[in-house]
Amino acid sequence: MIVGRRRRARRRGMTLRRTATGVFTVAVVATLVLLGARGGYSAERPHLLAGAAWLSSSQLGELTLLDGSSAEVAAQVRVGARGDRIDVVQQGSTAYAINRTTGTIRRVDGATFLPGAPVKLIPDARDGLVAFAGAHAVVALDTARGLLASADPGTLAGRGGPVSLATRISPEAAKLDDAGRLWLLDPATGDLVWIQNGQHHVRRSVATPDASLLTFAGGDPVVVDTGRGTATVLDPRSGQTRHTVELDLRADDRIQVSGAPHAARLYVVTGRGVLAVCDLTASACNAALPLGTPGDDFGAAVETADRVFVPDYTSGRVWVVDLHGSQVVARPQVLSPGTRFQLLTRDGMVFFNDPDSEHAGVIRLDGGFTAVSKYETNAGTGGGAAGNGNPPNKKTPPAKTPPKNPGKNPPPNPHPNPNPQPNPQPNPSHRRPHRHRTPCRSA
């Protein structure tokens, strides 16, 4: 009798456990289905992780997605013909390829890596075409003719026709802020223009004509007037002056300016080899650090994680400055001397890119870097539809001599495979395995 009761109790326990397990399994499956319906990522829709940057390669008419954490090529997408003058702007994981040869803009989806159709937002725009990508709009400018057009960021469908601007437009003095306001500084008059929701606002004679630059620091527009030797912080809503800082500049200084993304701090790089780090809440900026050799060709500084990175095109180096210690901590030579390369930050990662060759890479905070080939110079990417993700299958000559840095950057394989095997089937995810990378230490 007692034994029978125990057996019946055990059977009831097993039944309850099976029921609970079944309920849990159904709940998990339902949750996964619900997450997928609400935007979860499937195998056909890979999720682009943070710290990846789209880089241009004009020689092949391509965009390359470089993953900063692994320093590997994640995707290659054809967006134009070989030799087209191509630039790229990025919003989130999505890229917009600007083709100054054809005057078109093309969207590349950050999840599928599929390129959309090329769109002409401004007819007959060529060398003067620039674009800005925001969360709510893509803005195109024809700087040569003074025309502006806006488009939907998801479809690139135009929002009305081009609008004429009396303001002379310089690509270096045109910025789009996080709120979607377009800021323009007329180099000929010193007038400041900002456009929001189709409304034009003008503030006359903000700066000395032909002696002023525009940048952003901590989300606020900053006008640097080399004629007056000042940096003026403006209210982004009204355009009125908030604060003015005196700068220690010579009358003949050639300068590059940029701002900290999340702080009221300005970086001024002069052609005489000086970096000034300016607190925009102070009255004057006198602190400076020597860089390179006077007369070197420097670019604008970029900042991340309390490090400032300054490109030196003359030497092919990047100067890495520790803000807390106010000292240069590294000066790696990332490219050959005389190369005008791009330097940018993305999600805390620092990338360098030569748009006219295969050379690119990622720089660490300590100045060490990893050099990456965006494509194989002995093969190229050959034919196929734009964005097909195929491996190289045609032979093209190298665009540039590899970086000269004995003992730091080993040269590419001197005996590449002369007969690479093409893959006739496109890769549906448009991902491409990385070919080779070279970890390097700072020089």
N, C-alpha and C positions, 0 to 999 in steps of 0.2 A: 504493500500500500504506500509506504513512505517512498520506496524507490520509484513507484509510478508517478507520485506527485513531483519528485525531483526532475524526472525526465520531461514531464509536461512543462515545468518552469523553465528548463533549459531551452525547450523548443520555442516557448513564447519569447524568451530573451533573444534568440537568434532571429526570430521573425521581426522583432522591433529593430534590431541592428540593421537588418537588410533594408527595412523601410526607411530608416534614418539615412542610410548610405544612398539609397535611391533618391530621396528628397534632396540631399546635399548635391549629388551629381547633377540633377535637373536644375538646381539653383545656379550652380557654377556655369553650366552650358547657357542658361538663360542670360546670365550676367555677361558672358562673353559675346553672345549675339547682340545684346543691348548695346554693349560698348562698340561693337562693330558698326551698328546702325547709327551710333552717335559720333562716328569719325575715327574709330580705331583703325590701325594700320594693318593691311593684309600683305601677303607675300607679293602681290602685284603692285602694291603702293608702299614702297619703302619709306621709312621715316628718316628725314635728314636731321642728323644730330647737330647740336650747337657747335660752333667753332669751325665751320666750313665756309670757304670763300670761293666765289666764281671769279676766274681769271681769264683774260682774253689772250688769244694767240692769233695775231693778224696774218701770219705767214700761211696758216691753214684755214683761216676763217672759222675758228672754233672758240668755244668757251670750255674751260676745264674747271671741274669742281675739285678743289684740294681740301682734304680733311686735315684740320690743324692738329688734332690729337694724335693721329697716326702718321702724319706727314706723307700721305699716300693719295694718289689720284683716285677719286671715287667715280668720276664720270667725265666723258668727253662728248660734246654736242656740237654738231656742225650748224652754224647760224649764218654762213655766208660763203662766198667764193674765196679761193686762195688769193691772198694779197689784199683783200678788202680791209679798209681802215676801220677796225672794230674796237669799241670800248664797251664797258659793262657797268651797270649800277645794280645794286642788290637791295631788295626789301624782304626781310625775313629770309626764307629759303629760296625765294623766287628771284630769278635773274632777268634783266632786260638788256638785250644786246643792241647797241647803238651802232649802226652801220653808216659811216660817213661817206662811203663810196656810193651806196645806193640811196641814201637818205631815208632809211627805214629803221623801225624799232621792232624787235621781236621778243616775245615773252617765252621764257623757259621755265616750266613748272618745276618747283623745288622738290616735289614728291615723286613725280614720274619721270622727270628729266626730259619730257617731250617738248620740243619747240613748237610754238604757234606760228601762224602765217606772218610774214613780214608786213608791217603796216606803215603807211606814209601819213603821219599826222600833219606834216607841213610839206606841201608839194615843192619839189625842186630844192629842198634843203640838202646840203652836202657837207662841206668842210665845217660850216658854222653850226652844225647840229649838236646840241647837248641835251641831256635829259636828266630828270630827277624822279626818283621813285619814292612815294609816300604810302601810308597805309590806305589812303582814300583816293589817291589820284596819281597818275603818271603825268608829269609836266614836261613838254618838249619846247625847246627854244631854238630859233634860227638866229644866232648871234650876228650873222652877217647882214640880215635884212630887218632885224628887230621884230620878229613874229613869235607869238606864243600860242600853244595849243595844249589842251588837257584831254586826258583819256581815262577810261575805267581801268583800274589796275588788273582786273581779272580777265578782261577780254580785249583791252586796248581799243575798244570802240570810242571814237571821238565824241567829246561833249561840246558840240558846236564847232564852228570853223575857226581857223587861226585868227588871232587878235593882234592888231598892230600896236607896237610900243614905241613912243617917241624916244624913250630912254636908250642911249647907246649901251650895248650889253657886252660885258667882258666875261668870258667863262670863269675867270678867277674871282669875279665879284658878283657871282650869282649863287644863292644858297636857298635850300628848302629846309624849313625848320620842322620840328616834330608835330607842330599843330597844322601843318599843311600850308603855311604862309611862304610865298616866294619873295625873296629879298634881292634887290638889284641895286648896285651902286654905280652910277653913271661916272665913268672915269673922266669924261670931258668937262662935266659941270660940278661934280661933287655932290649931286643930288641923290637922295636915297628914296627908293620906291619899294613899296611892299604891296603884295596882291593877296587878298584873302576872300574866298567865296565870290570871285569875280569883281570885287571892289578894289580900285586902285587908290593908293594913298601916297602922297609925296611930301618929303621934307627937303626944302631947298638948302643948298650950300652947307651940307653937313661936314664936308671935308674939302681940302684944297684940291682943285682940279689937277688931274694927271699925277697925283701924289697920295693916293689913298687905296686901301685894301679892306676887304670885308671878310669876317670870319665869325664863328660862334664859340662861346665859352659858357659852360654850364647852362646851355639852352637859350642864352641871350645873345642878340647880335652885337658885334663889336666892330667899330670902324677905326682902323689904324691910319692916322694921317702923318705921313713922313715929312710933309712940309711944316706942320706945326709941332711935330714930335710928340704926339699924343695918341692914346688909345681911349676911345669913348664907348662906354657901355650904354646900350639903349634899352628902353622898355619895349618888349616884343609886341605889346598890345597897342601902344600909342606912338612908338618911334621916338619918344622924347628921351633926353639925356638923363641917365641915372647917376653916372659917375665918370670922372675923367682922370686918367693916370698919365703922368709925365714919363716919356720914354727917353732913354739916353741914346740918341741916334745922330749919326753924321748926315750932312746934307746929301752926300753922294752914296749913302748906304744902299746896297741892293738887299732887299729883305724878303723873307718868306714868313708868313704868319699862320698860326693855327691856335686852337683853344682846347682846353681840357673838356671832355664830354660831360663831366658831372661836377665840375668845380669852377669857381670864378678865377681862372688862371689862364694866362696868355703865354704863348711861346713865340719868340721872335728870333729867327735865324738870319744872321747877316753874312754877306759875302766875304767879310774880312775874317770869318772863322770864329764867330761868337754866338753863343746861345744865351738869350736872356729869358729867364723864367719870371713872369710878372704876376704879382697878386693884384687882381683887379679891384680889390677893396682898399688898397693902399693909395697913397698920393703920388708915389714915384716908383720907378723900376730901375734899380741900379745894379743888382746882382747879375753876374754873367759868368759863363764858363767858356774857356777856349776850346775850339774844335778844329781839327784838321790844319790846313795851311791857308793863309790869307789868299783870296782869289779863287779858292775851290768853288765848284758849282754845287750848292746845297739845295735840297728840297725842303718842303714843309715838314715839321716834326709831327709825329703821332704819339699818343700816350695810352698806356694800359698798365694797371697794377702798380702805380707809382714808379713806372719806368717811362722815360722819354726816348724815342728812337728817331734819329735824324739821318736821312739819306745823304751820302756824299757821292755824287755822280762822277766826280773827277777821279776819285780813288776806287770806286766800286764798293766802298765800305758803308756800314751803318754804325753810327755812334750811339751807344746805349748809356743813358744817364740815370743815375739813381737820384730821385727827387729828395729823399730824406737825407742822404749823405751829401747832396750837391756835388757829385763827382762822376766822372766817366768811369764806368765799370767794365766796358768792353768796346771793341771796335772791329767786329768781324768783317772780313772782305767776302761779301756774298756773291759778287759778280766781277767781271773783268773791268778794269779802269775805263772810264769814258762811256759806260752804259747808263742811259737814262731809264731807270727802272721805276716801277710803282712800289709804294710802301703803304700798307693799309692794315687796320686792325679789324677783327671780327670776333665778338664774344670772348674777348680777352686774349685772343691769339694774334700774332703779328706775322704778316705774310709779305714776301717780296716777289715781284713778277717783272720779267722782261717781256713785254707784249710782242716784241719782234723776234723772239727766239723761243727755244724750248725751256729755258732756264726759269725756275721759280723755287720757292721753298718757304720754310717756317723758321722764325727766329725765336729762341727762348729768352726768358727774362735775364738769364745770366750771360747772354750774348752768344751762346752756342746755337748752331743752326743745322737744319737738315736740308740739303739741296735736293730738288726733285726735278725730273724731266717730265714736262707736260705731255710730250709726245716723243716718238723715236725719230731721230733725224735721218736714219737710214731707210725709213719706211714711210713716214707720214701717216695719214689716215685714208688716203686714196679716195675712191668713189663711194657711191652709196647715197641713200637719202639723208637729208639733214637729220642729225640726232640719232643715226642708226646704231651707234655704239659698237660698230665693228672694229676689230683690231686692225693695225696697220697692214696695208697690202700694196703700197706703191713706194717707190724709192725717190726721195727728195734730198738735195744737198743740205748740209747743216747751215743754219742761219748765222750763227756766231761761234767764235772760238770759245770753248768752255772756260769757266773762271780760272784764273791763274792764282793758285794759293798753295804752293808746295807744302806737302805734309799735312794739309788741313782738308782739302777737297780732292780726293783721288779722282783722276779723270775717268770719263766713261769707258766702257769696255772697248779696247782698241780693235777687237775682232768680232764685230756683231755678226749675227747670222745673216748671210747674204740672201737667203731665200726663205723669208718668213712665210708661213702658211696662212693664207687668208681664211676667214671664217665666213662662209656665205650666209649664215643664219644670223639675223640681228639678235642682239641681247635684249630681251623684253624690258629689263629694268634699266637699260642704258648705263649700267655700271661697268667699269673697265678695270681689270686688275692692274695694280701699280707695277710699272716695269722695273725701275730701280731708283734707289734713293741713297744719298750719301750723308751720314751723320757727320757733323763737323763741330769743332770747338772754336771758341772765340780766338781771334788772333791777338 
